[in-house]
Amino acid sequence: MKNCLRRLFVVAALLFAAMARSECMILADAAAPTESSDTCSYHFNPSNFSSSRFAGLISKLAATASEKKRVIKFDSGAYLFDKAINFSGPFGWSITILGEGSQSTKLVFQNVHGVDLEGPVGLGLLDKITLNGNGQKGRVNDPLLDKYGVLARRGATIKLGRDVVVEEFSRAGVQAFMGSTIFANGVVSRNNGSDGFVASYNSTVYADAAQSLGNRGVGFFCEATSSIFAANSIAAGSLIDREKGQSRGGDGFVAILNGVIVADRAKLYGNEDQDFVALKGGLVSAGGATTDRPARVLIKDRGDIIGIGR
């Protein structure tokens, strides 16, 4: 009797393991996944990666319910994407995309957005990765044609970890648009063709300790009843965009049209134009913020800046 029970237990355990393996294998477009009791892991390296294989895998994962976490891992190296990271399935919150560190793993996007999600979907986590726009390739200085590093639209939600760099895209580095949310605490947005971090039209960007460095526009730009939480952040080297006869940007923090930015204890240096701008009901909180010069401040049309001498 005991032997029979033991055999039944072994058979049940094997069946359970087989079911777990089949759940992970059914979804696999990459190399064979590895499994644990609560996770399916899919592993890319420079030799087995293609943009189309990745797109097929993440689309299947996002479209399929599972009690397991799904982790897509990238080894050190550079990976060339001709499609944005994008999916429409409702289960993206269970997906984590991990590299070996922003200094080691680089995803390079050829004249396409980096991460581009339209609501109501969400991405669970992207971390330890650099998203690179291939030297602002294809930039035409048009917000409808240029490419964004991380873009959440129409109610999407994206979570970025603290070891993420977004660089060299032809438009903004990180933007939440139309009721969307991006968690970008500690993220570095640098050398992009427009603003570093943007929240527009009832959206929210969490960017505490984030850094906007050398972007051709505004470091942190908030408009139309949106919010940016950017305490302890850095806005440095913002450049004025003088192309096509324009003269815009070069500012550290800009809040307009009832946008609200919390920039307490922020550090600002090397910005070409204003440090803080509040227009048309915009509000910037800048308690304890420091600048490399007497702070340049522009306030108009019911805007306000609190916590900084002016």
Secondary structure, 3 states (H helix, E strand, C coil): CHHHHHHHHHHHHHHHHHHHHHHHHHCCCCCCCEECCCEEEEEECCCCCCHHHHHHHHHHHHHCCCCCEEEEEECCEEEEECCCECCCCCCHHHEEEECCCCCCEEEEECCCCCEEEECCCEEEEEECEEEECCCCCCCCCCCCCCCCCEEEECCCEEEECCCEEEECCCCCCEEEECCCEEECCCCEEECCCCCCEEEECCCEEECCCCEEECCCCCCEEEECCCEEECCCCEEECCCEECHHHCCEECCCEEEECCCEEECCCCEEECCCCCCEEEECCCEEECCCCEECCCCCEEEECCCEEECCCC
